[in-house]
Amino acid sequence: RTVRVRGGALKYRALRLEAGNFAWGSEGVTRKSRILDVVYNASNNELVRTKTLVKNAIIQIDSTPFRQWYEQHYGVVLGKKKKKAAAKDDDDEAETPADKKEDATAEKADTKKSNHVQRKLQKRQQGRKLDVALNDQFSQGRLFVCISSRPGQFG
Protein backbone atom coordinates (compact mmCIF):
# COMPACT_ATOMS: atom_id res chain seq x y z
CA ARG A 1 0.00 0.00 0.00
CA THR A 2 1.29 3.45 -0.82
CA VAL A 3 1.27 6.06 1.93
CA ARG A 4 1.73 9.78 1.33
CA VAL A 5 4.17 11.31 3.80
CA ARG A 6 5.46 14.78 4.59
CA GLY A 7 6.67 16.68 1.56
CA GLY A 8 4.40 14.76 -0.81
CA ALA A 9 6.73 11.77 -1.00
CA LEU A 10 5.41 8.22 -1.09
CA LYS A 11 6.30 5.32 1.18
CA TYR A 12 5.26 1.74 0.64
CA ARG A 13 3.86 -0.21 3.57
CA ALA A 14 3.60 -3.98 3.71
CA LEU A 15 0.27 -5.23 5.03
CA ARG A 16 1.26 -8.88 5.30
CA LEU A 17 4.74 -10.34 5.51
CA GLU A 18 5.47 -14.04 5.18
CA ALA A 19 9.25 -13.83 5.25
CA GLY A 20 11.98 -11.47 6.27
CA ASN A 21 15.74 -11.00 6.28
CA PHE A 22 17.13 -11.86 9.72
CA ALA A 23 20.66 -11.49 11.05
CA TRP A 24 22.52 -13.66 13.57
CA GLY A 25 24.75 -10.93 14.93
CA SER A 26 27.28 -12.98 16.88
CA GLU A 27 27.97 -15.21 13.87
CA GLY A 28 27.84 -12.39 11.33
CA VAL A 29 25.39 -14.12 9.00
CA THR A 30 22.09 -13.00 7.50
CA ARG A 31 19.47 -15.30 5.97
CA LYS A 32 15.98 -14.94 4.62
CA SER A 33 13.56 -16.93 6.76
CA ARG A 34 9.84 -17.54 7.07
CA ILE A 35 7.93 -15.72 9.83
CA LEU A 36 5.87 -18.16 11.87
CA ASP A 37 4.25 -16.25 14.74
CA VAL A 38 4.28 -13.11 16.87
CA VAL A 39 4.99 -14.22 20.44
CA TYR A 40 5.44 -11.10 22.58
CA ASN A 41 5.12 -7.35 22.35
CA ALA A 42 6.05 -5.14 25.28
CA SER A 43 3.89 -2.23 24.19
CA ASN A 44 0.52 -3.91 23.70
CA ASN A 45 -0.93 -7.44 23.90
CA GLU A 46 -3.42 -6.52 21.18
CA LEU A 47 -0.52 -6.44 18.73
CA VAL A 48 0.30 -10.05 19.66
CA ARG A 49 -3.30 -11.19 19.17
CA THR A 50 -3.55 -9.54 15.75
CA LYS A 51 0.02 -10.69 14.86
CA THR A 52 1.11 -7.17 14.01
CA LEU A 53 4.81 -6.77 13.23
CA VAL A 54 6.31 -3.70 14.87
CA LYS A 55 9.77 -2.74 16.09
CA ASN A 56 10.99 -4.69 19.15
CA ALA A 57 8.34 -7.39 18.81
CA ILE A 58 9.48 -10.93 19.64
CA ILE A 59 8.59 -13.34 16.84
CA GLN A 60 9.26 -16.94 15.90
CA ILE A 61 10.95 -17.76 12.62
CA ASP A 62 11.84 -20.97 10.82
CA SER A 63 15.33 -22.08 11.87
CA THR A 64 16.15 -24.08 8.72
CA PRO A 65 18.28 -21.46 6.86
CA PHE A 66 20.42 -20.78 9.94
CA ARG A 67 20.72 -24.49 10.80
CA GLN A 68 21.88 -25.26 7.26
CA TRP A 69 24.45 -22.47 7.40
CA TYR A 70 25.73 -23.68 10.80
CA GLU A 71 26.07 -27.25 9.56
CA GLN A 72 28.01 -26.11 6.50
CA HIS A 73 30.20 -23.60 8.34
CA TYR A 74 31.10 -25.66 11.41
CA GLY A 75 30.36 -29.20 10.24
CA VAL A 76 28.14 -29.79 13.29
CA VAL A 77 24.54 -30.96 13.12
CA LEU A 78 22.31 -28.73 15.24
CA GLY A 79 19.12 -29.61 17.04
CA LYS A 80 19.47 -33.38 16.84
CA LYS A 81 18.86 -35.33 20.01
CA LYS A 82 21.62 -37.71 20.97
CA LYS A 83 20.57 -41.28 20.27
CA LYS A 84 20.66 -43.46 23.34
CA ALA A 85 22.68 -46.64 23.28
CA ALA A 86 19.59 -48.56 24.42
CA ALA A 87 17.73 -47.53 21.30
CA LYS A 88 20.52 -48.95 19.13
CA ASP A 89 20.52 -52.25 21.00
CA ASP A 90 16.80 -52.88 20.48
CA ASP A 91 16.58 -54.76 17.20
CA ASP A 92 12.95 -55.83 17.64
CA GLU A 93 11.58 -52.39 16.73
CA ALA A 94 10.99 -51.73 13.04
CA GLU A 95 12.67 -48.68 11.52
CA THR A 96 10.35 -45.81 10.79
CA PRO A 97 10.75 -43.50 7.79
CA ALA A 98 11.95 -40.78 10.18
CA ASP A 99 14.78 -43.05 11.37
CA LYS A 100 15.79 -43.74 7.78
CA LYS A 101 15.79 -40.00 7.07
CA GLU A 102 18.02 -39.34 10.10
CA ASP A 103 20.40 -42.08 8.96
CA ALA A 104 20.56 -40.47 5.51
CA THR A 105 21.47 -37.09 7.01
CA ALA A 106 24.10 -38.75 9.21
CA GLU A 107 25.62 -40.44 6.18
CA LYS A 108 25.58 -37.13 4.34
CA ALA A 109 27.52 -35.52 7.20
CA ASP A 110 30.08 -38.35 7.04
CA THR A 111 30.89 -37.82 3.37
CA LYS A 112 34.56 -37.72 2.42
CA LYS A 113 36.15 -34.29 2.80
CA SER A 114 39.51 -33.06 1.66
CA ASN A 115 42.29 -32.44 4.16
CA HIS A 116 42.02 -28.70 3.62
CA VAL A 117 38.29 -28.70 4.47
CA GLN A 118 38.89 -30.90 7.54
CA ARG A 119 41.59 -28.54 8.84
CA LYS A 120 39.38 -25.53 8.20
CA LEU A 121 36.46 -27.10 10.14
CA GLN A 122 38.78 -28.06 13.02
CA LYS A 123 40.05 -24.50 13.26
CA ARG A 124 36.47 -23.16 13.35
CA GLN A 125 35.63 -25.61 16.16
CA GLN A 126 38.05 -23.83 18.50
CA GLY A 127 35.99 -20.65 18.71
CA ARG A 128 32.60 -22.30 18.48
CA LYS A 129 30.26 -21.90 21.43
CA LEU A 130 26.49 -22.34 21.24
CA ASP A 131 24.08 -21.51 24.05
CA VAL A 132 21.96 -24.39 25.38
CA ALA A 133 18.73 -22.41 24.95
CA LEU A 134 19.61 -21.70 21.34
CA ASN A 135 20.29 -25.37 20.70
CA ASP A 136 16.85 -26.20 22.15
CA GLN A 137 15.27 -23.71 19.77
CA PHE A 138 17.07 -25.32 16.83
CA SER A 139 15.79 -28.74 17.92
CA GLN A 140 12.23 -27.39 17.86
CA GLY A 141 12.81 -25.88 14.42
CA ARG A 142 11.85 -22.38 15.57
CA LEU A 143 13.98 -19.44 16.66
CA PHE A 144 12.90 -16.49 18.80
CA VAL A 145 14.05 -13.20 17.28
CA CYS A 146 13.54 -9.54 18.05
CA ILE A 147 12.68 -7.16 15.22
CA SER A 148 15.19 -4.33 15.25
CA SER A 149 13.89 -2.39 12.25
CA ARG A 150 10.52 -0.90 11.43
CA PRO A 151 9.00 -3.65 9.27
CA GLY A 152 7.03 -2.91 6.16
CA GLN A 153 8.49 0.51 5.51
CA PHE A 154 10.75 1.24 2.63
CA GLY A 155 11.18 4.06 0.16
Secondary structure, DSSP 4 states (H G I P E B T S, - for coil): -EEE-GGG-EEEE-S--SEEEEEETTTTEEEEEEEEEEEE-SS-HHHHHTT---TT-EEEEE-HHHHHHHHHHH----SPPPPPHHHHH--SSPPPHHHHHHHHHHHHHTS---HHHHHHHHHHHHT----HHHHHHHHHTEEEEE--S-TTEE-
